[in-house]
Amino acid sequence: MRIAVVFFALPLAACAGAYHTPSDGRLNSKINTVYAERDACLAKNAATDNLADPAAAARAVATACTEETEKLVGVVNRDGDPRVTEAIRQDSEFRAMGFVLRARGQVTN
């Protein structure tokens, strides 16, 4: 059941809080830390991308942060559900697009 909640909440998640049950404090802390590391990698690489196409840049940024994304997968997806793994990878590319657009001044949030 928890995996289903994660799978459906993941695309809508704006923060690491959607990935877990709030009653597990240590897991919560670990997820927040790994999520922040992944986002820091995405932001750093988005600021240095030099591809004209934003979608290509987002894919390149997400690829550059594969190590951080896979670490997040390992912490969040303890059951090894391939759908959750794929959702997290897609979320990384989606968030990479946001960082790319912000770095280019195309998004102001």
ZITA-V985081 format. One record per helix or strand of 3 or more residues. SS is the DSSP state (H for helix, E for strand). FROM is the first residue (numbers start at 1). LEN is the number of residues. If there is no record, write none. Layout:
SS;FROM;LEN + SS;FROM;LEN
This chain:
H;2;9 + H;16;4 + H;25;23 + H;54;11 + H;66;11 + H;82;22
